[in-house]
């Protein structure tokens, strides 16, 4: 990994402080992304499911419904809505 200091560090710091962490150099666009930590807003699906019991239950029910054949295609749903079944 290359260590950045001096004027280059100042320029990168200014870019990082900006809301849009992208820049252009020699006609190409780049985006700076931190690789040593995740942002607070970035989570994995597994983390989301573990934190939300309601979401986990809905996903488990969906899986069960699919395994048991209890699902409808988009076309079937449209037909049921149009016919007033749902």
LINVENNOR-V962961 format. One record per residue. RES is the residue in one small letter. NEAR is the number of other C-alpha atoms within 10 Angstrom. Layout:
res=<RES & RES>
near=<NEAR & NEAR>
//
This chain:
res=<x & x & x & x & x & x & x & x & x & x & x & x & x & x & x & x & x & x & x & x & x & x & x & x & x & x & x & x & x & x & x & x & x & x & x & x & x & x & x & x & x & x & x & x & x & x & x & x & x & x & x & x & x & x & x & x & x & x & x & x & x & x & x & x & x & x & x & x & x & x & x & x & x & x & x & x & x & x & x & x & x & x & x & x & x & x>
near=<3 & 4 & 5 & 10 & 10 & 7 & 9 & 10 & 12 & 12 & 11 & 16 & 12 & 11 & 16 & 16 & 9 & 10 & 7 & 10 & 15 & 13 & 13 & 9 & 7 & 5 & 7 & 7 & 9 & 11 & 11 & 12 & 11 & 8 & 7 & 6 & 7 & 10 & 9 & 6 & 5 & 9 & 10 & 8 & 9 & 9 & 10 & 13 & 15 & 12 & 11 & 10 & 11 & 11 & 13 & 15 & 12 & 12 & 13 & 12 & 12 & 14 & 13 & 12 & 12 & 12 & 10 & 9 & 9 & 10 & 12 & 11 & 8 & 9 & 9 & 11 & 14 & 13 & 13 & 13 & 11 & 10 & 9 & 8 & 8 & 9>
//
